[in-house]
Amino acid sequence: MKFRDLKDYEKKLIEKEILRYTPKNFFETFNFDRLVILKNKWLTVCYLSYDAKKKLKFFDEIYTVGNVFGEIKNNKFKLSLEGFTIISNYINKNYAIINEKGETLFLYGRDIFNNSIVYINGSGRIAVFNKNRDFLGIGYFDGKMIKNIKDKGWYLRKGG
């Protein structure tokens, strides 16, 4: 796949999505220079070290690099599981904290009912944490339950 740096409009799409979860001052420390675009049927946004980015100039095409931070499809950016992991220490909006029973169920790909939710802030697509604030995955809160979109256990179940 061909790779390139982000365009300004792509940075704005990424900012819009990240600001759903983080405070406005998040971008004072976040460096867009660590992101590259891999172009395929859609745009994959990868987060990489400065050293890896310097070495990209030696390649014309690559399959993947760094961590997949998210994807841009239909002019919308969505954070990936790893993208959420990278920003998880800064998340202060649209997240849930679940109890131990809920954590086990969630990591096995199950949905979470209200009795396992310790704290919820926001609705729709949310970040899910355990009581220790370890990031567990991505869910969708509809007011009644958290539907599992993707969790850290997915890597073991799917061999991802």
HUZI-V195292 format. One record per pair of residues at least 4 apart in sequence whose C-alpha atoms are under 7 Angstrom apart, sorted by sequence separation. I is the first residue (numbers start at 1). J is the second residue. If there is no record, write none. Layout:
<<I J> <I J>>
This chain:
<<6 10> <7 11> <8 12> <9 13> <10 14> <11 15> <12 16> <13 17> <14 18> <15 19> <16 20> <18 22> <19 23> <22 26> <26 30> <39 43> <48 52> <49 53> <50 54> <51 55> <52 56> <72 76> <73 77> <79 83> <80 84> <81 85> <82 86> <83 87> <84 88> <87 91> <98 102> <99 103> <100 104> <101 105> <102 106> <103 107> <104 108> <105 109> <106 110> <112 116> <113 117> <129 133> <130 134> <141 145> <142 146> <150 154> <153 157> <154 158> <155 159> <156 160> <6 11> <19 24> <38 43> <39 44> <48 53> <72 77> <79 84> <98 103> <105 110> <106 111> <129 134> <130 135> <141 146> <155 160> <37 43> <38 44> <71 77> <72 78> <106 112> <129 135> <130 136> <140 146> <141 147> <37 44> <38 45> <70 77> <71 78> <128 135> <129 136> <139 146> <140 147> <37 45> <70 78> <71 79> <128 136> <139 147> <140 148> <36 45> <37 46> <70 79> <128 137> <139 148> <140 149> <35 45> <36 46> <69 79> <70 80> <102 112> <127 137> <128 138> <138 148> <139 149> <35 46> <36 47> <69 80> <127 138> <128 139> <138 149> <139 150> <35 47> <68 80> <126 138> <127 139> <138 150> <34 47> <35 48> <69 82> <70 83> <126 139> <137 150> <138 151> <34 48> <68 82> <69 83> <102 116> <125 139> <126 140> <137 151> <34 49> <67 82> <68 83> <101 116> <125 140> <126 141> <136 151> <137 152> <34 50> <124 140> <125 141> <136 152> <48 65> <99 116> <124 141> <48 66> <98 116> <99 117> <123 141> <124 142> <46 65> <47 66> <48 67> <98 117> <99 118> <123 142> <46 66> <47 67> <97 117> <98 118> <123 143> <46 67> <47 68> <97 118> <98 119> <46 68> <47 69> <97 119> <45 68> <46 69> <96 119> <97 120> <44 68> <45 69> <96 120> <45 70> <95 120> <96 121> <44 70> <45 71> <95 121> <44 71> <94 121> <95 122> <103 130> <43 71> <44 72> <93 121> <94 122> <43 72> <93 122> <94 123> <6 36> <42 72> <43 73> <96 126> <114 144> <5 36> <6 37> <42 73> <95 126> <96 127> <97 128> <98 129> <99 130> <113 144> <114 145> <4 36> <5 37> <94 126> <95 127> <96 128> <97 129> <98 130> <99 131> <113 145> <3 36> <4 37> <94 127> <95 128> <96 129> <97 130> <98 131> <112 145> <113 146> <3 37> <4 38> <97 131> <112 146> <3 38> <111 146> <112 147> <2 38> <3 39> <111 147> <1 38> <2 39> <111 148> <1 39> <110 148> <1 40> <109 148> <106 148> <109 151> <107 151> <106 151> <107 152> <108 153> <107 153> <88 135> <85 135> <81 137> <81 138> <2 60> <3 61> <2 61> <1 61> <2 62> <17 77> <1 62> <17 78> <1 63> <13 76> <14 77> <13 77> <22 90> <22 91> <23 92> <21 91> <22 92> <21 92> <22 93> <21 93> <20 93> <21 94> <20 94>>
